Amino acid sequence: MIMITSGTIRAGMGGWTYEPWETTFYPPGLAKARQLEYASRQVPTIEVNGTYYSGFKPATFAKWAAETPDGFVFTLKGNRFVTNRRVLAEAAESVRRFVTQGIVELGDKLGPILWQLAPTKRFDADDIEAFLALLPGEQDGVRLRHALEVRHPSFAVPEFVALARRHGVAIVHAVHDKYPEIADLSADFVYCRLQTGSDDNETCYAAAALDRWAERTKSWAAGGDPAELAHADAAGTAEARPRDVFVYFISSGKSRAPHGARALMERLG
């Protein structure tokens, strides 16, 4: 963790179980049962993708919390039954099931929940606002923070940014070959997914690119808003305040993703 004013920067990868990592990341002979223990001591955060596909029991979340060090944070990908639907406003029961399955067992190791919309889902102001209103701010006394990753270009409009800010939901800054890049700040934290890395690069991204992302994350954490990034609301101004920053190396270059996260943290440290 790197502290800048009151913003904390954490960089990690998606999950901790990935066969190529047994040769590119984990020590030889490390038991699968100890992979989370090891990974959580190499990076300060991990995005859990498994929660997108299925539910888990409270004991599982408690086990994850027990295996990881103080200060470590999990972010959880919201279940597909919430987001893969034509009308998001009808997802109330699925949202309830997700937040009541036992995620609060993570306690202070529970980071933001990532809700990823289908690439075919277009911006509909009424439907999106109704969906954002369904996302609870707490569960059993544990604060819940939400991030929304949109993947259709129709979302790159000021109206969407305004809705996200009204509900305090972070717009995911996704760097992807196909989907829109929206860097507008809309919450008290930043959620960034770097998805254009390379398996041919030892640190997933080239050194110069990592240098640039290190500067951007420091700016976000200190209350800045890097102007060179793509914004949907060019005229809007985000409140200048320190923000926690979560950066994940995801998708392309996955075999080197843990090394990318560590390389970014080293630049910050």
Short mmCIF file of the C-alpha atoms (twelve columns), coordinates in Angstrom:
data_MODEL
# 
_entry.id   MODEL 
# 
loop_
_atom_site.group_PDB 
_atom_site.id 
_atom_site.type_symbol 
_atom_site.label_atom_id 
_atom_site.label_alt_id 
_atom_site.label_comp_id 
_atom_site.label_asym_id 
_atom_site.label_seq_id 
_atom_site.Cartn_x 
_atom_site.Cartn_y 
_atom_site.Cartn_z 
_atom_site.pdbx_PDB_model_num 
ATOM 1   C CA . MET A 1   0.000   0.000   0.000   1 
ATOM 2   C CA . ILE A 2   1.218   3.492   -0.843  1 
ATOM 3   C CA . MET A 3   -0.245  6.376   1.153   1 
ATOM 4   C CA . ILE A 4   -0.576  9.762   -0.558  1 
ATOM 5   C CA . THR A 5   -2.454  12.247  1.629   1 
ATOM 6   C CA . SER A 6   -5.503  10.094  2.447   1 
ATOM 7   C CA . GLY A 7   -5.652  8.169   -0.829  1 
ATOM 8   C CA . THR A 8   -4.324  4.605   -0.856  1 
ATOM 9   C CA . ILE A 9   -3.068  3.041   -4.083  1 
ATOM 10  C CA . ARG A 10  -3.395  -0.704  -4.558  1 
ATOM 11  C CA . ALA A 11  -2.456  -2.663  -7.668  1 
ATOM 12  C CA . GLY A 12  -3.242  -6.321  -8.256  1 
ATOM 13  C CA . MET A 13  -4.551  -8.864  -10.721 1 
ATOM 14  C CA . GLY A 14  -7.654  -10.949 -11.316 1 
ATOM 15  C CA . GLY A 15  -7.830  -14.008 -9.068  1 
ATOM 16  C CA . TRP A 16  -5.024  -16.167 -7.738  1 
ATOM 17  C CA . THR A 17  -5.677  -19.495 -9.484  1 
ATOM 18  C CA . TYR A 18  -4.263  -19.565 -13.014 1 
ATOM 19  C CA . GLU A 19  -2.213  -22.493 -14.281 1 
ATOM 20  C CA . PRO A 20  0.515   -20.501 -16.113 1 
ATOM 21  C CA . TRP A 21  1.267   -18.648 -12.860 1 
ATOM 22  C CA . GLU A 22  2.550   -21.929 -11.438 1 
ATOM 23  C CA . THR A 23  5.646   -21.371 -13.573 1 
ATOM 24  C CA . THR A 24  5.646   -17.594 -14.071 1 
ATOM 25  C CA . PHE A 25  4.682   -16.375 -10.584 1 
ATOM 26  C CA . TYR A 26  4.436   -18.973 -7.837  1 
ATOM 27  C CA . PRO A 27  7.496   -20.642 -6.276  1 
ATOM 28  C CA . PRO A 28  8.140   -24.180 -7.558  1 
ATOM 29  C CA . GLY A 29  6.160   -26.802 -5.688  1 
ATOM 30  C CA . LEU A 30  3.825   -24.363 -3.915  1 
ATOM 31  C CA . ALA A 31  0.581   -26.158 -3.037  1 
ATOM 32  C CA . LYS A 32  -2.564  -24.760 -4.641  1 
ATOM 33  C CA . ALA A 33  -4.040  -24.409 -1.173  1 
ATOM 34  C CA . ARG A 34  -1.361  -21.840 -0.359  1 
ATOM 35  C CA . GLN A 35  -1.595  -19.762 -3.527  1 
ATOM 36  C CA . LEU A 36  -3.835  -17.092 -2.001  1 
ATOM 37  C CA . GLU A 37  -1.563  -16.881 1.020   1 
ATOM 38  C CA . TYR A 38  1.430   -16.253 -1.253  1 
ATOM 39  C CA . ALA A 39  -0.271  -13.959 -3.782  1 
ATOM 40  C CA . SER A 40  -1.732  -11.709 -1.085  1 
ATOM 41  C CA . ARG A 41  1.781   -11.045 0.189   1 
ATOM 42  C CA . GLN A 42  3.038   -10.046 -3.252  1 
ATOM 43  C CA . VAL A 43  0.265   -7.579  -4.140  1 
ATOM 44  C CA . PRO A 44  -2.094  -5.599  -1.867  1 
ATOM 45  C CA . THR A 45  -5.333  -6.420  -3.699  1 
ATOM 46  C CA . ILE A 46  -6.968  -9.050  -5.910  1 
ATOM 47  C CA . GLU A 47  -10.114 -8.821  -8.027  1 
ATOM 48  C CA . VAL A 48  -12.222 -11.952 -7.533  1 
ATOM 49  C CA . ASN A 49  -13.806 -13.130 -10.773 1 
ATOM 50  C CA . GLY A 50  -15.410 -16.278 -9.377  1 
ATOM 51  C CA . THR A 51  -18.199 -14.290 -7.723  1 
ATOM 52  C CA . TYR A 52  -19.401 -13.342 -11.211 1 
ATOM 53  C CA . TYR A 53  -20.259 -16.951 -11.993 1 
ATOM 54  C CA . SER A 54  -21.544 -18.350 -8.714  1 
ATOM 55  C CA . GLY A 55  -22.333 -17.644 -5.100  1 
ATOM 56  C CA . PHE A 56  -20.133 -18.590 -2.145  1 
ATOM 57  C CA . LYS A 57  -20.822 -19.479 1.454   1 
ATOM 58  C CA . PRO A 58  -19.940 -17.141 4.336   1 
ATOM 59  C CA . ALA A 59  -17.275 -19.615 5.490   1 
ATOM 60  C CA . THR A 60  -15.435 -19.193 2.185   1 
ATOM 61  C CA . PHE A 61  -15.217 -15.418 2.542   1 
ATOM 62  C CA . ALA A 62  -14.100 -15.833 6.159   1 
ATOM 63  C CA . LYS A 63  -11.391 -18.262 5.017   1 
ATOM 64  C CA . TRP A 64  -10.114 -15.790 2.414   1 
ATOM 65  C CA . ALA A 65  -9.935  -13.091 5.048   1 
ATOM 66  C CA . ALA A 66  -8.020  -15.348 7.435   1 
ATOM 67  C CA . GLU A 67  -5.435  -16.318 4.808   1 
ATOM 68  C CA . THR A 68  -4.528  -12.760 3.846   1 
ATOM 69  C CA . PRO A 69  -2.498  -10.132 5.734   1 
ATOM 70  C CA . ASP A 70  -3.731  -6.968  7.406   1 
ATOM 71  C CA . GLY A 71  -4.361  -4.220  4.888   1 
ATOM 72  C CA . PHE A 72  -5.092  -6.594  2.013   1 
ATOM 73  C CA . VAL A 73  -8.288  -5.878  0.062   1 
ATOM 74  C CA . PHE A 74  -10.478 -8.048  -2.176  1 
ATOM 75  C CA . THR A 75  -12.711 -6.541  -4.825  1 
ATOM 76  C CA . LEU A 76  -15.588 -8.741  -5.917  1 
ATOM 77  C CA . LYS A 77  -17.094 -8.984  -9.370  1 
ATOM 78  C CA . GLY A 78  -20.872 -8.756  -9.135  1 
ATOM 79  C CA . ASN A 79  -22.844 -11.789 -10.219 1 
ATOM 80  C CA . ARG A 80  -23.853 -12.162 -13.865 1 
ATOM 81  C CA . PHE A 81  -27.501 -12.675 -12.878 1 
ATOM 82  C CA . VAL A 82  -27.503 -9.024  -11.843 1 
ATOM 83  C CA . THR A 83  -25.868 -7.493  -14.887 1 
ATOM 84  C CA . ASN A 84  -26.660 -9.805  -17.830 1 
ATOM 85  C CA . ARG A 85  -30.232 -8.698  -18.285 1 
ATOM 86  C CA . ARG A 86  -32.047 -6.361  -20.656 1 
ATOM 87  C CA . VAL A 87  -33.674 -4.334  -17.875 1 
ATOM 88  C CA . LEU A 88  -31.267 -3.655  -15.030 1 
ATOM 89  C CA . ALA A 89  -33.987 -2.038  -12.945 1 
ATOM 90  C CA . GLU A 90  -35.435 -5.529  -12.423 1 
ATOM 91  C CA . ALA A 91  -32.309 -6.831  -10.664 1 
ATOM 92  C CA . ALA A 92  -33.300 -5.985  -7.090  1 
ATOM 93  C CA . GLU A 93  -33.614 -9.580  -5.876  1 
ATOM 94  C CA . SER A 94  -30.360 -10.642 -7.533  1 
ATOM 95  C CA . VAL A 95  -28.538 -7.690  -5.957  1 
ATOM 96  C CA . ARG A 96  -29.963 -8.652  -2.576  1 
ATOM 97  C CA . ARG A 97  -28.803 -12.255 -2.958  1 
ATOM 98  C CA . PHE A 98  -25.302 -11.127 -3.873  1 
ATOM 99  C CA . VAL A 99  -24.752 -8.761  -0.953  1 
ATOM 100 C CA . THR A 100 -26.344 -11.116 1.606   1 
ATOM 101 C CA . GLN A 101 -24.398 -14.262 0.636   1 
ATOM 102 C CA . GLY A 102 -21.723 -13.579 3.253   1 
ATOM 103 C CA . ILE A 103 -19.396 -11.028 1.670   1 
ATOM 104 C CA . VAL A 104 -19.402 -9.081  4.940   1 
ATOM 105 C CA . GLU A 105 -17.253 -11.874 6.409   1 
ATOM 106 C CA . LEU A 106 -14.358 -10.123 4.638   1 
ATOM 107 C CA . GLY A 107 -14.789 -7.176  7.014   1 
ATOM 108 C CA . ASP A 108 -12.300 -4.401  6.324   1 
ATOM 109 C CA . LYS A 109 -10.790 -6.554  3.559   1 
ATOM 110 C CA . LEU A 110 -13.882 -5.997  1.438   1 
ATOM 111 C CA . GLY A 111 -13.160 -3.483  -1.292  1 
ATOM 112 C CA . PRO A 112 -15.462 -2.228  -4.058  1 
ATOM 113 C CA . ILE A 113 -17.927 -4.434  -5.880  1 
ATOM 114 C CA . LEU A 114 -17.424 -4.398  -9.652  1 
ATOM 115 C CA . TRP A 115 -20.581 -4.543  -11.743 1 
ATOM 116 C CA . GLN A 116 -19.686 -5.268  -15.382 1 
ATOM 117 C CA . LEU A 117 -22.367 -4.686  -17.996 1 
ATOM 118 C CA . ALA A 118 -22.701 -6.676  -21.208 1 
ATOM 119 C CA . PRO A 119 -21.137 -5.112  -24.315 1 
ATOM 120 C CA . THR A 120 -24.610 -4.993  -25.882 1 
ATOM 121 C CA . LYS A 121 -26.141 -2.974  -23.033 1 
ATOM 122 C CA . ARG A 122 -26.771 0.562   -24.280 1 
ATOM 123 C CA . PHE A 123 -27.101 3.652   -22.145 1 
ATOM 124 C CA . ASP A 124 -30.661 4.200   -20.992 1 
ATOM 125 C CA . ALA A 125 -30.724 6.978   -18.417 1 
ATOM 126 C CA . ASP A 126 -33.878 5.800   -16.636 1 
ATOM 127 C CA . ASP A 127 -32.775 2.168   -16.453 1 
ATOM 128 C CA . ILE A 128 -29.232 3.002   -15.320 1 
ATOM 129 C CA . GLU A 129 -30.442 5.375   -12.630 1 
ATOM 130 C CA . ALA A 130 -32.912 2.777   -11.377 1 
ATOM 131 C CA . PHE A 131 -30.120 0.198   -11.244 1 
ATOM 132 C CA . LEU A 132 -27.713 2.487   -9.397  1 
ATOM 133 C CA . ALA A 133 -30.448 3.169   -6.851  1 
ATOM 134 C CA . LEU A 134 -30.598 -0.594  -6.142  1 
ATOM 135 C CA . LEU A 135 -26.982 -0.756  -4.971  1 
ATOM 136 C CA . PRO A 136 -26.908 -0.598  -1.158  1 
ATOM 137 C CA . GLY A 137 -24.420 1.533   0.739   1 
ATOM 138 C CA . GLU A 138 -23.980 -0.984  3.535   1 
ATOM 139 C CA . GLN A 139 -24.750 -4.537  4.578   1 
ATOM 140 C CA . ASP A 140 -24.828 -5.656  8.209   1 
ATOM 141 C CA . GLY A 141 -22.860 -2.577  9.217   1 
ATOM 142 C CA . VAL A 142 -20.149 -3.061  6.572   1 
ATOM 143 C CA . ARG A 143 -19.780 -0.259  4.036   1 
ATOM 144 C CA . LEU A 144 -20.332 -1.252  0.404   1 
ATOM 145 C CA . ARG A 145 -18.697 0.635   -2.477  1 
ATOM 146 C CA . HIS A 146 -19.678 0.087   -6.075  1 
ATOM 147 C CA . ALA A 147 -17.944 0.435   -9.438  1 
ATOM 148 C CA . LEU A 148 -19.669 0.128   -12.811 1 
ATOM 149 C CA . GLU A 149 -17.855 -1.048  -15.946 1 
ATOM 150 C CA . VAL A 150 -19.763 -0.176  -19.113 1 
ATOM 151 C CA . ARG A 151 -18.774 -1.579  -22.486 1 
ATOM 152 C CA . HIS A 152 -20.976 0.167   -25.025 1 
ATOM 153 C CA . PRO A 153 -19.933 3.493   -26.587 1 
ATOM 154 C CA . SER A 154 -23.362 5.016   -25.917 1 
ATOM 155 C CA . PHE A 155 -22.266 5.495   -22.271 1 
ATOM 156 C CA . ALA A 156 -19.598 8.033   -23.230 1 
ATOM 157 C CA . VAL A 157 -21.912 10.974  -22.562 1 
ATOM 158 C CA . PRO A 158 -22.111 13.617  -19.797 1 
ATOM 159 C CA . GLU A 159 -25.524 12.323  -18.700 1 
ATOM 160 C CA . PHE A 160 -24.023 9.010   -17.617 1 
ATOM 161 C CA . VAL A 161 -21.266 10.721  -15.663 1 
ATOM 162 C CA . ALA A 162 -23.840 12.863  -13.881 1 
ATOM 163 C CA . LEU A 163 -25.854 9.799   -12.846 1 
ATOM 164 C CA . ALA A 164 -22.790 7.990   -11.527 1 
ATOM 165 C CA . ARG A 165 -21.759 11.037  -9.487  1 
ATOM 166 C CA . ARG A 166 -25.265 11.452  -8.106  1 
ATOM 167 C CA . HIS A 167 -25.153 7.909   -6.724  1 
ATOM 168 C CA . GLY A 168 -21.459 7.904   -5.738  1 
ATOM 169 C CA . VAL A 169 -20.675 4.951   -7.998  1 
ATOM 170 C CA . ALA A 170 -17.242 4.841   -9.624  1 
ATOM 171 C CA . ILE A 171 -17.106 4.605   -13.400 1 
ATOM 172 C CA . VAL A 172 -14.486 1.968   -14.168 1 
ATOM 173 C CA . HIS A 173 -11.625 3.355   -16.216 1 
ATOM 174 C CA . ALA A 174 -11.183 0.382   -18.541 1 
ATOM 175 C CA . VAL A 175 -8.274  0.334   -20.966 1 
ATOM 176 C CA . HIS A 176 -9.369  -2.137  -23.623 1 
ATOM 177 C CA . ASP A 177 -8.914  -2.714  -27.350 1 
ATOM 178 C CA . LYS A 178 -12.657 -2.721  -28.078 1 
ATOM 179 C CA . TYR A 179 -14.594 -0.952  -25.350 1 
ATOM 180 C CA . PRO A 180 -14.889 2.767   -24.527 1 
ATOM 181 C CA . GLU A 181 -12.390 4.382   -22.191 1 
ATOM 182 C CA . ILE A 182 -14.121 6.667   -19.691 1 
ATOM 183 C CA . ALA A 183 -11.859 8.303   -17.119 1 
ATOM 184 C CA . ASP A 184 -14.400 10.624  -15.476 1 
ATOM 185 C CA . LEU A 185 -14.199 10.545  -11.671 1 
ATOM 186 C CA . SER A 186 -17.546 9.923   -10.004 1 
ATOM 187 C CA . ALA A 187 -16.872 8.525   -6.510  1 
ATOM 188 C CA . ASP A 188 -14.439 8.757   -3.603  1 
ATOM 189 C CA . PHE A 189 -12.274 6.038   -5.171  1 
ATOM 190 C CA . VAL A 190 -10.903 5.157   -8.605  1 
ATOM 191 C CA . TYR A 191 -11.219 1.732   -10.228 1 
ATOM 192 C CA . CYS A 192 -8.916  1.118   -13.201 1 
ATOM 193 C CA . ARG A 193 -8.624  -2.085  -15.274 1 
ATOM 194 C CA . LEU A 194 -5.589  -2.340  -17.545 1 
ATOM 195 C CA . GLN A 195 -6.499  -4.907  -20.215 1 
ATOM 196 C CA . THR A 196 -3.965  -4.416  -23.015 1 
ATOM 197 C CA . GLY A 197 -0.845  -6.040  -21.585 1 
ATOM 198 C CA . SER A 198 1.354   -8.635  -23.252 1 
ATOM 199 C CA . ASP A 199 2.540   -12.085 -22.243 1 
ATOM 200 C CA . ASP A 200 5.777   -11.291 -24.075 1 
ATOM 201 C CA . ASN A 201 6.619   -8.534  -21.596 1 
ATOM 202 C CA . GLU A 202 7.994   -9.616  -18.218 1 
ATOM 203 C CA . THR A 203 6.015   -6.906  -16.454 1 
ATOM 204 C CA . CYS A 204 2.880   -7.170  -18.639 1 
ATOM 205 C CA . TYR A 205 3.335   -3.559  -19.791 1 
ATOM 206 C CA . ALA A 206 6.457   -1.814  -21.056 1 
ATOM 207 C CA . ALA A 207 8.459   0.244   -18.577 1 
ATOM 208 C CA . ALA A 208 7.443   3.568   -20.115 1 
ATOM 209 C CA . ALA A 209 3.754   2.664   -19.887 1 
ATOM 210 C CA . LEU A 210 4.137   1.628   -16.247 1 
ATOM 211 C CA . ASP A 211 5.864   4.925   -15.532 1 
ATOM 212 C CA . ARG A 212 2.889   6.802   -16.987 1 
ATOM 213 C CA . TRP A 213 0.384   4.748   -14.996 1 
ATOM 214 C CA . ALA A 214 2.364   5.330   -11.816 1 
ATOM 215 C CA . GLU A 215 2.100   9.082   -12.356 1 
ATOM 216 C CA . ARG A 216 -1.604  8.859   -13.111 1 
ATOM 217 C CA . THR A 217 -2.359  6.792   -10.018 1 
ATOM 218 C CA . LYS A 218 -0.437  9.252   -7.859  1 
ATOM 219 C CA . SER A 219 -2.437  12.084  -9.375  1 
ATOM 220 C CA . TRP A 220 -5.743  10.309  -8.699  1 
ATOM 221 C CA . ALA A 221 -4.786  9.528   -5.122  1 
ATOM 222 C CA . ALA A 222 -3.821  13.132  -4.454  1 
ATOM 223 C CA . GLY A 223 -7.074  14.502  -5.868  1 
ATOM 224 C CA . GLY A 224 -6.015  15.099  -9.456  1 
ATOM 225 C CA . ASP A 225 -7.781  14.183  -12.699 1 
ATOM 226 C CA . PRO A 226 -5.277  13.423  -15.505 1 
ATOM 227 C CA . ALA A 227 -6.400  15.519  -18.459 1 
ATOM 228 C CA . GLU A 228 -4.774  13.287  -21.092 1 
ATOM 229 C CA . LEU A 229 -7.211  10.446  -20.382 1 
ATOM 230 C CA . ALA A 230 -10.496 10.120  -22.274 1 
ATOM 231 C CA . HIS A 231 -13.405 11.833  -20.531 1 
ATOM 232 C CA . ALA A 232 -17.089 11.569  -21.416 1 
ATOM 233 C CA . ASP A 233 -17.869 14.937  -19.856 1 
ATOM 234 C CA . ALA A 234 -15.108 17.246  -21.030 1 
ATOM 235 C CA . ALA A 235 -16.797 20.258  -19.438 1 
ATOM 236 C CA . GLY A 236 -17.436 18.605  -16.074 1 
ATOM 237 C CA . THR A 237 -15.097 18.994  -13.146 1 
ATOM 238 C CA . ALA A 238 -14.638 16.310  -10.531 1 
ATOM 239 C CA . GLU A 239 -14.260 17.349  -6.920  1 
ATOM 240 C CA . ALA A 240 -10.576 17.690  -6.055  1 
ATOM 241 C CA . ARG A 241 -10.145 15.345  -3.103  1 
ATOM 242 C CA . PRO A 242 -7.859  12.432  -2.251  1 
ATOM 243 C CA . ARG A 243 -9.142  9.105   -3.521  1 
ATOM 244 C CA . ASP A 244 -8.299  5.462   -2.932  1 
ATOM 245 C CA . VAL A 245 -7.103  3.901   -6.173  1 
ATOM 246 C CA . PHE A 246 -7.516  0.287   -7.306  1 
ATOM 247 C CA . VAL A 247 -5.630  -0.830  -10.419 1 
ATOM 248 C CA . TYR A 248 -5.942  -4.317  -11.877 1 
ATOM 249 C CA . PHE A 249 -3.922  -5.986  -14.616 1 
ATOM 250 C CA . ILE A 250 -6.560  -8.086  -16.365 1 
ATOM 251 C CA . SER A 251 -7.126  -10.061 -19.565 1 
ATOM 252 C CA . SER A 252 -4.331  -9.615  -22.142 1 
ATOM 253 C CA . GLY A 253 -0.925  -10.495 -20.772 1 
ATOM 254 C CA . LYS A 254 -2.487  -12.438 -17.913 1 
ATOM 255 C CA . SER A 255 0.509   -14.735 -17.397 1 
ATOM 256 C CA . ARG A 256 2.541   -11.619 -16.509 1 
ATOM 257 C CA . ALA A 257 -0.237  -9.730  -14.690 1 
ATOM 258 C CA . PRO A 258 1.095   -10.269 -11.126 1 
ATOM 259 C CA . HIS A 259 4.464   -8.913  -12.223 1 
ATOM 260 C CA . GLY A 260 2.803   -5.876  -13.750 1 
ATOM 261 C CA . ALA A 261 1.045   -5.147  -10.464 1 
ATOM 262 C CA . ARG A 262 4.263   -5.550  -8.493  1 
ATOM 263 C CA . ALA A 263 6.187   -3.379  -10.960 1 
ATOM 264 C CA . LEU A 264 3.615   -0.615  -10.594 1 
ATOM 265 C CA . MET A 265 3.746   -0.807  -6.794  1 
ATOM 266 C CA . GLU A 266 7.537   -0.666  -6.891  1 
ATOM 267 C CA . ARG A 267 7.360   2.555   -8.886  1 
ATOM 268 C CA . LEU A 268 5.039   4.022   -6.298  1 
ATOM 269 C CA . GLY A 269 7.223   2.911   -3.413  1 
# 
